[in-house]
Amino acid sequence: MRQGNNDGEQAGRGIAAFWRALPLIVLLLLCCARAPAAAPVLPGDHPIHITEAELQSVNGTGFTAPPLLSVDAELPRGGWKPVGLPYTAERELVPTASSGVRTVTDWYRLDLGALPPSERPRLLYLPRWKTLGHIAVYGDGVLIYQSHGSPIHNGYNHPLLLPLNLAAQAPTPASVLIRVDRLRNSGSGLSTVWVGHEDDLSWRYQARQMLQVQLPFMGSAAFLAVGAFAFAVWLGKRREPLYLLFFAISAAAFLRMLHYYVGGSYIPMSDEWFEWMTVASLLWLILLIHLFLERLHGQPSPWLTRLTVGLVLACNLTTVPHVSRSIVSLYLFTPLLNLVVLPVAVLIFSVNLRKAYRVQLPEGRLVAAWTMIAVPFTCYDALLQNNLLGPESVYTSPYAIIGLFFVFSYIMFLRYTGAFAEVARLNKGLAHRLREREDELKQSYERLRVVENEQMLNAERRRLMQDMHDGLGSSLIGAIRSVEQGSMSEAEIADMLKGCMDDLKLAIDSMEIVDPDLLLLLATLRFRLAPRIEGAGIALRWEVQPVPSLPWLDPGSALHILRIMQECIANVMRHTRATTLRVSTAATDDLVCVTIEDDGPGFDVAEALQRGGRGLRNQQQRAKAIGGSVGWQSGSAGTRFTLWLPIERESVPAAT
């Protein structure tokens, strides 16, 4: 952040230095506009700079069109008086009721009789003319040029470059008359006049056109274009009103500068409304700059904001065309209104600059440098507008607006790039925190996986210990007691030990990874128990059919199924005299059943369950633990045992 501030201060010093050098640049351009041509010229072909003329003023009422011939104006011969150029007619600061009706027509006579003849055509160059009316030029009494369109916004800021020769090979007029219409109290002004060839005058005209028209137009257009970009940024980021204020400032500045380069018949509105728009845009521009600076330094002044808003609304409402009868013509009141607004603008800028320096805002220096230039430029234009300065001077307020464009654009550029830098910093910090979180999650996952493996191993160990204790352990204890008491024969002991081996093998088989295939599990049971069944003289009929897979089948559930089936087969071999054992499978929509049938003498199922035999109870409990059920059907023809298993189950019941 410190580096960014240093860069901003260096750029601010550079912009301030540029604006300190701008008056010198403008002065150099003006000097170039006044300087004679540097190229060598033939004797008698050099341009003539006319600084003296004769003036005759004719009072009238209302504007009249210029006659085709000057003699039709019936000017008195003895009414001419010598004047120096540039010439200004004073204006009344406070207009009266008749100010918009009474007119004066000023005739300026230039004597060109001393010019030597020339084979090339000559031109007349007029750097500036200023009037509320029209201008016309006569050569030897014949009209050769007249302005058109609005008499108020008449293109007064455009220089004139006119051919004096009416036709090819025609001689240069010996006398030139310049006719200027004006309102009597509005005053007028006429600059010095140049007469010469096109090569000598065109560069002067182009330099003046650049200073007075083209640069203001390009500056205001660029300001508006950047403002439109800021408005687009605001549409996507409505939480930052500085972009919206910048757009509003650019629009107000564009409307304010229109009258410097728009004139003639190019205005699609009446003079009254165009002048009102020009005045209103200046007032709104001051208010918007105040709001922008307040938002920038974050130190609001409610009293100053209320004063500025009240002044802007009051001036806008009272100057609406055709509303106030006390205002004859707004364009006559504009100079006075500008003088009234100037101290208010100085107050607004002073308060905001003091607050900006109080909070040590770097951009405050740029605004201060612009204010130091804008206030003198505005005062200079006020003197020029009231004819207190020569009309040959250039309006400088457009350059103050261009300076505002550069200063505020630079401020918005800093804000815009600062927002990107802040986003990049936040993204970098977020990425760092994300990596830290990922590392933490990875470590937590590793710890959880270790703990889960340990819990799984402990659970599997407890399951095996419990199963070996209940199955293999009890069988071995029973065999040991029988051997000690001598109550069992060797064949019975061997059979019991074989059962223990079957228990151990089934426990080992249950530790392997089990697919959700019941048939594979039953095949494991057949592989382990078929030799004992056939060794006991019982024929095994294996009629297992394909059944749906059981997604919930895990090692613990597989061991429960194996134990249930083992217990059933052991009961057949131990308690019946069956000669055939049949194992089959079937399936319904949501159940799979495994059936074991024998042809031995049956037993009373209800009585066996009531006696509380461990074998049958264990089968019921194991079936319940895996969400299934068991059932017995026994008679004289044999016994049928059925195990029902669900194809899908929502949760795994707690195994016992």
Summary of the structure (lengths in Angstrom):
residues: 656
radius of gyration: 54.4
end to end distance: 67.1
largest distance: 168.3
contacts: 1975
relative contact order: 0.07
helix: 55%
strand: 16%
